[in-house]
């Protein structure tokens, strides 16, 4: 159902936030270069936008049904 999908996407968004935090730690500890961090951080922003769009659409579908 759209309600379950919205919940799944929200959980995925929370997991993405954890990944973003771990990227910051990895950069600060020198495990990844600033260039690697930038490239990966840009990808997480794209994923975040996609997830937010899916959440918004799923919530619209819940209200319309």
RAJO-V496337 format. One record per pair of residues at least 24 apart in sequence whose C-alpha atoms are under 7 Angstrom apart, sorted by the first residue. I is the first residue (numbers start at 0). J is the second residue. D is the distance in Angstrom with one decimal. If there is no record, write none. Layout:
i=[I & I]
j=[J & J]
d=[D & D]
This chain:
i=[1 & 1 & 1 & 2 & 2 & 4 & 5 & 5 & 5 & 8 & 8 & 9 & 12 & 12]
j=[57 & 60 & 61 & 57 & 61 & 57 & 54 & 57 & 58 & 50 & 54 & 54 & 47 & 50]
d=[5.3 & 6.6 & 6.0 & 7.0 & 6.4 & 6.9 & 5.2 & 5.6 & 6.7 & 6.1 & 6.1 & 7.0 & 6.6 & 6.6]
